[in-house]
Amino acid sequence: MASVSRIDVRRELDRLASMPVRSAAQARMRREAAAMIAAEHLVEAAASFRFVDLDSCEDGQLRAGGKILYAPRLIPEEGRLTALACGTATIGDALERRVSALFAERRPALALALDDLGNQLLFEVSRRLQDRMLGHALKRNLTMAGELRAGDPGLDLSYQPVVVQLADGAAIGVGVSAGLALTPLKSMATVMGAGVDLPPAAWSRCDECPSSQKCKLARPQAATALQQPGAP
Ligand code: SF4
């Protein structure tokens, strides 16, 4: 059964609203966007995850829960992979609808500030999801290593529906469009390896990302964060 939870992001919203930005105008837009999120209840954050026992693992094909993922990167060189830890999180669709409305009203600066805050809130929710998944693993004396999202090098985008189904995305309203995008758009879905004595992954999903040089969220090694609850 999936572990499903609503996530309160008020504290993160307050912190993000007062974070330094490049100009006074941007700071004003950011505060206005944060106030809009709070007043109009534009964020309904939720997360769902499930550890799905591995049925078999052969030639890079991982079978679990009646599904197959081709993800050889998740197969560790040491230790024993016993499950796929699949999770999904969302901040809902109200914020993206409000962003579209602001563009239609020709208020692009506020629309962009709102969209940016939404992305950062989704990142915070994703981090909380990972912390919960790690806590779940620790209670069962499992280790977790590696993280992939469909579309990353190492996990074809066509596996997006499989990851969402294994994580029971439907329980929090997360689905996949015909074009394999997550719905709502401000959602994420991830799969990690879980097992016994897994070594930290020597790779990160950020390694080959073209945005890694300028991305503020880039991580040199995903496993580092996965072993420290609360780490960015
Ligand atoms: S570098 Fe940034 S954009 Fe690229 S995968 Fe990592 S977190 Fe995502």
Residues whose N, C-alpha, C, O or C-beta is under 5 A from the ligand:
A	BS01	SF4	R205 C206 C209 S211 S212 C215 L217 A218 R219
